[in-house]
Amino acid sequence: MSMSERINTRIDPELKQAALSVFNKLGISEAEAIRMFYAQVDLQQGIPFSLSIPNAATQKAMKEGEQGNLKTYISSAELFDDLGTVS
């Protein structure tokens, strides 16, 4: 198999370093990880992990979190009390 194709892309430096740390722990190179991803795309005939669009409730919760409108609790007991459940 000829290795003549190149991939050039821009990526966030922090994300790259985090991924490289995982690759190092696995004992694989960045190039090997990319080849493995492409091989899995070919084998699975799609992205080799689940991709989905969040439903309306999840989108609303994400927006609330981004706006900082989340209720906080001092303890799990306080959370369970607010939910009306027994801790």
N, C-alpha and C positions, 0 to 999 in steps of 0.2 A: 504494500500500500504506500503510495507516494504521499509525503507530508509537505505539500507545496502551498497549500492555502493558508492565509493569515487572517487573523481577527484583530481588529484595532477598535478599542472602545474606551470611553471615559467612565470612570467610576469614582465614587466618593472614597478618599484615602482611608478614612476610618473603617469603612465597610471592607475595603480591600485588606487592610491589616488584620481585621477580625477573621476574615475568611482564611487568610494565609496562616494564621495561628491554628485554625482547625486543620487545614491541610497538613501542616507540620506535625501535629499530633497523630494524624492518620498515616504519616509517612509518604505523602504524595506531593507532587509538585503542582503548581498552579496550572501548568499546561495539561498535566494528567487529569486534573479535576475538570477542566473544560472539556477535554476529550471524553471523559466519562459522562458528563452531562449530555453532550451531543449524541453519544452512543445510546443513552437511555431515551432521548427524544425519538431517535430512529426506532428503537425497539418497541417503545410504547405508542409510537405514532401520535405523539402529543407531548405536552409538558409533563415531566415525570412526577408531578405533585399536584395536589388539588388547587385550583384557582376558582374563586367565586366572587361574585359581587355581593356585598353585605345587604341583608334585607333592611327594610325601612326602620325597624326597631334598633338594629345594630348601628345604622347610619346616624340615627338620632342620638344614641348613646355616645358614639364617637365624637359627634359635634359638641355635645355637652362637655365631654372631657377636654376637647381642644379649647373651649371657652372658659374652662376652669369652674364650671357650675356643678361640680360633683359634691355630694354630701359626704362628709368624713365622719368616722367613728373613732372613739378612744379605745374601744375594746370590741371583741367579737360579741360579747354579751349585749352591748349596746346595739350592735347591728341586728342581732337576733330579736331583741326586744322591739326594735323599730319595724322589723319584718313580721312581728307577731308570732314568732316561732320559739321553741324551747331550745336553748343552747346546750 
